[in-house]
Every structure is written in structure tokens, then in C-alpha cells.
Amino acid sequence: MNNLKHLFLLSVIALCAACNRPDPNKFFDITVLNSNIVFDFGTEQFVRNVKGAATEYPGSTEKKKGNEARQVIQAKADYIKKTIEKIEALTPPDEDADKIKEKALKLYRFALPVYEKEYMQLAQKCDQKASDQDINTLAGDIETKYAAAFDQLHGDLYETGKTYAKKHNMNVKFR
């Protein structure tokens, strides 16, 4: 009877461990596809989107509250935090996935403090209707300081993910 209890306990432990081990498709979605949330990091397009969130357009009946740009940045930072938590909790389904997990965490951990500090400062300038020159200067500083390193991290994750998707016959199209 004691052996039966041990076997049952081991089965429960193995089942619990398997719950955190997603299939390769799910793992890919969480680690690689979620990186689309930060694809525009360090770009003029992202700055235009942040500025646009704070812009009041003539003839619009919508009155801005003065925190819309900061809300955009906060939402992105919150999503990145949740993604980091999900990735940290994952048990990679195979050896190749270990590399993806490491690269994904490196990318998100690189980007998060920039969103929380520099991009939040940029958003505040947008919400406060600072001059385009002030906003563009800060945006340029962010791009100069971080864009190349981000592009390297993102490209590395993307290429590793591409190889992983091909190996696991995933129906994913890359540009």
C-alpha cells in the first residue's frame, strides 16, 4: 500500500510539472509572438502613436483628460510585465526552447525599464503639450541610446524563433 501512495504522489508531482510545460506552439506564442507588442520600440512610428494619443483634433467632441499618452505607455509596460511573468513560469518543452526563453526574457527586461522611465517621460511631455522640438529631442535620445541594442535583441529572438517554428512545423509566416 505504501508503494501505491508513493506512485500516486509521484504521478501528481509529474502532472503538476507538466502543467507548466506547454506544447511548442503555445511556448512560441508566449515567447516569440508576444514580442510584436514591442516591435515599434525606438521608432518614429511609436513616437507618432504616443503623440497621437494626446492630440486633440479640431471638431472632435472627445475631450482629452491629459494622461492619454501615459496610459499608452503604462498599458505597454503592464503587458510586458505580465509577459515576463508568464515566460518565467514556463518550463521550456525542449532544449531549443531554453534559448528562446532566455532571449525573450533578455528582450523584455531590456525594454521594460525604458518604457517605465524614458518613454513615460516622453508621454508626459506629450500629455503636457510640450513643443515638438522637446518631444523629438527626447525621442531621438531614446533611439540613439537604445534602438540598436533593442534591434539586436529582437532580431536574435526573431531568428531563433524562426528556426524553432520551422523545426516544429508551425504554420507561422515571417516577414
Steps between C-alpha positions, in 0.01 A plus 500: 500500500789734579639452147159589357499828697850582375399423142192720534706784650757478221222502242350815651841670507567404137157626397557833674839538333343428162246779553778758465649326195302631202507345158744664254224708335379650827857563612575674169188719534593616848870558441542600136163622368444717806808696397277670242386727784843666498580482128479879465744572785736784413311600184348824379173311448478421870563864591226607256260255667580635845465860382174409327352366823538846657391702199163673499371522147293798379131420484530200730250481784740289703670702772844371604569447869870577473634151572425311179861467383607376843217245489637364172845455653365357825287246311803387303718477812229302681471259209877450495501430876229238459687346209819479706306328781349250255836422345672462836232250605539291185696182484642484148365199308841414357866603492456751216229674698746571782685737265177668396392547861835658585494730196138603555563590863810694402299700243209578731725582795697737278190680372295523820713758688513719191120501478471567872749787503592665169181421309292602800688833503430535128132425558484758776642760262234401246221520758628840614504624138875565500651633180567257215868590533508389868312179421710420196825570686407251773381249238829538316694446822305180568558374147872581513550341840288185464379422147806316369525272804126437490510418129780251566307330782174497305668372184676227694173382659324522164763292316514240776121489499497456123727196527291362785174544308643326196635209708158452661306543174309800624276685261662839554587755235796728554571823317 
